[in-house]
Amino acid sequence: MNDPNGFCFFQGEYHLFYQYNPISSLEPGIAHWGHAKSKDLFRWEHLPIALYPDEWYDKSGVFSGSAIVENDTMYLLYTGNLNHPNEDPDHEQHQALAYSTDGVNVTKYEGNPVIDSPEHQPNIRDPKVWKHEDTYYMVLGNSFNNGTLGRALLYSSEDLKSWAEVSVLDESDGALGYMWECPDFFELDGKFILLFSPQGVEPEGNKYRNLYQTGYIVGDFDYDTHKFTPITEFVELDHGHDFYATQTILDHYNRRLLVAWFDMWEQNYPERDDGWTGQMTIVRELFLTKDNHLIQKPVTEVMNARGKLLYSARNTKGSKSVELSDKTGEIRVKAKASSDINLFIESKNQSATVKISYDHKQGLVTLDRGGNDGLRRTEWKPKEKKLRLRIFVDASSIEVFCGRGEVTFSSRFFPEDNVAVRLGENTEVEQMIVTAMRRTVKRPDNTE
Ligand code: FRU
């Protein structure tokens, strides 16, 4: 799997689709839409493939897109990819509409495509749709200037079928890459967030170390003029190795929820040999601080997956090595703001040792998974009096939430045996709690 798609709440359940190649875990292949649903964002149940590449406009891939629920119908807008090998340009991308009234069977609209491929801009994809007052809006990722600059285009429609381009929300001047994938645009706490995944951003110190990035620009937006006025620079959303192609929704509790593909293109991680590849992050709730910084918290439903207590210590210097059950657990650490932290997540194979550390003098937090290009680091000035870390380990993944969620790291790692967690011997903390986490995703054949 790759990108999350069509995230929505429909008839009492969350639905999440995803880019999926049912044929092979070894290469991306021709994208289908896989499908799962959940009542609580943790206990997921697999459903049959929702969209197949079986029309002239999507036969080289049912690419990414989003959902909107109206009148008890789930509408899906996606990109149909059509390759033309040995031609220039070698592909075209159309936007298409599909719908479902039962949340399982999906029908493609017979009038597709709803937006034709522009002749000289073959990269135009990943529609994200929402409704404001009586109008539907769509943001599309695009590459222009002969494929050298990325941008986000805004479209509007009265009926989801007939669309007109109304503005360019923002565009790269070169520094922000040659293509913007998976754009998202939403209001949060009085501001507008343009969230997207640019390709072609050069590394700069601790920033932009991954092959591709995901980040956001905060600004103001006027629905009359369709003009977006940025008030911040582009900021990376997560600082780990494996975080891309995010999608958000506003759910029925009015929460802005975000999910990301917990992987990165061209990584060839060992899971592919086990017959699967790629996974999703824990769903996070987004908030905006007064100084226009996004905060991410695991949704409160994470409590539904919490298992038994494995370890709890107060005012300890260092800790014993605590073995997780089934390589899965939640680790919570609280310390004085003036502390330096070293926390190890380790397995028998040295290559699966991950060190998470905080250097309070420099105000830097680091995740180091070792090996080639293992280190990711960013500034963190905790917003609270205490230093708090909340870490979720799930077999081959680590998600770190710092403080109230002002910094996160999402990185994969590949233990070959049991996983244990340990505080460095000089690390003093006020509290450390380790709890088991229960497996909550059923297998594709729906066995546990
Ligand atoms: C992002 C992306 C999208 C595209 C999809 C194809 O990871 O490249 O732009 O729609 O993946 O699978």
Boltz pocket constraint, residues with backbone or C-beta under 6 A from the ligand:
constraints:
  - pocket:
      binder: B
      contacts: [[A, 2], [A, 3], [A, 19], [A, 31], [A, 62], [A, 63], [A, 64], [A, 79], [A, 125], [A, 126], [A, 181], [A, 182], [A, 244], [A, 245]]
      max_distance: 6.0
